[in-house]
Amino acid sequence: MRAWLIRFVTLYVFDVAVLLVIGLILPQVSVGWSALWAAVVLALATTWVKPALRRWLGSRAERSSRDLTRTGAKLVQAVVVLLVAAIVWVLVVVLSGVNVAGLLWGWVIPPLLLVIAWLIYDAIDDRLEAQAGRLWDGARRRS
């Protein structure tokens, strides 16, 4: 339970920052205080929906890309990741107070930014979770 909670909290805080950055750099995306709820949606979607979609879409893409070159197979994998990010972004917008205007800057660019954010989070998540675990243990010892 503790490990899952720490993982969710670190992902939540990271997602709040990601959503605020998206709202800051893309004027067609209005995040504001909705980032607090949207981060819950994004964290849950990243934890549950993203892996399920990647497995489902990835297995279909793998079957269809058996005859492709290595580059073609990598391209198919990239399209799957972008499609998953787009679906997660739609969930965030529909289930939270995030407002989007404009096709390119509101619906196309944010999933690309989500993919970049996922890559960054994957690179630092072990350190973030370890630090959060140390803070958790320190707070429990004090109380």
N, C-alpha and C positions, 0 to 999 in steps of 0.2 A: 504494500500500500504506500509506504513512504517513498519508494523509488518512483512509482507511478505519479504520485502527487508532485514530487520535485521535478520530474520530467515535464509534467503538464504546466506547472508554474513557470519554469524557465522558458518553455515554448510560448506561453501566454505573454510574458513580458517582452520577448523577442518580437512576437507578432504585433503587439501594440506599437512598438517602435517601427516595424516595417510598414504598418498601415499609416502611421503618422508621416513617415517619409513619403509614401506614395501620395498622400493627400497634399504634402508640401510641394513636391516636384511636378505634380500633374494638376493643373488648375481645373480640369474637367472632372476631377474626383474630389468630392467633398466628404471628409471623414470626421473631423472634429471630435466631439465627445463620444460619437458612435464607435470610435476606435476601441473603447472598453468592451462593448458587447461584440463588436465585429471580431475582436481578437479571440473571444471565446469560440465563436463560430469557426474562425480560421484554425484555431488550435485543434478543435474537435475534428474538423474536416481533414486537417493534415495528419492527425493521429489515426483516424478510422477510414475516411473516404478515400484519401490519396492512395494508401496501400492496396485497398480493394480494387480501385479503378486501374491502378498500374498492373496488378495481377491479371485482371480481366482483359484489359486492352492489350497488355503486353503479350499474353498468350495468343490472342487473335493475330496480333502483328507478327509474332514469331512464326506462326504457321504460314502466314502469307508472304513472309520475307525469306523463306528457305532458299529460294532461287536467286536472291539478290547478292550483290557483292558485299564485302565488309562495309564499305562506305554507305551503300544503300541501306544495309541493316541498321547502321548507326543513325542514319537519317530517319528511318522509321521509328527508332527508339526516341529520338529527339521530338518527333511529332507527337508521340504518345505522351511524353512528359509535358509538352505544351498543352495538349488537349486536357490532361488531368488538371493542370494549373488553371486553364480556362473554366473548367467545370467548378473547381473550388472557388474561383473568383465570383462566378455567377451565384453560388451558394452564399458567399459572404454578402454580396450586394442584396440578394433577395431576402435573406434572413436577418439583416441588420439595418441600421440607419444610414449606411454608406450610400451616397447619391452619385450617380454617374451620368455624364453628358458627353456625347460624342462617341462615335464608333472606335476610331483609332486610339485616341488618348484615354478613353474611358473603359473600353472593353478589350483592346488588343495589347496595349502596353502594360497594364497592371499584371496580367498573367506572366509576361516576360520578367517583370520585376519580382514576382513571386518565385519563379524558378531560380533567379539569382539569389534571392533570400534563402531558399531551401538549400542551395549549395553552400552558402555562408554558414547557415545553421548546422548543416551536416559536418562542416569542418571544425566548429567550435562547441558542439553540444556536449561532448564528454567533459570538457573543462568547465562549462557553465553548470552542468549538473553536479559535478564534484564540488564546485564552490558553493552552490546552493545547499548541498548536503552538509558541508562544514558549517555554514551559517545556521542551518536547521539544528544540527547537533549542539552548537554553541548556545542557541536560544533555549533549547530544552534543558541544558545543564544549569542555566541561570534561573529557570523557573521552578 
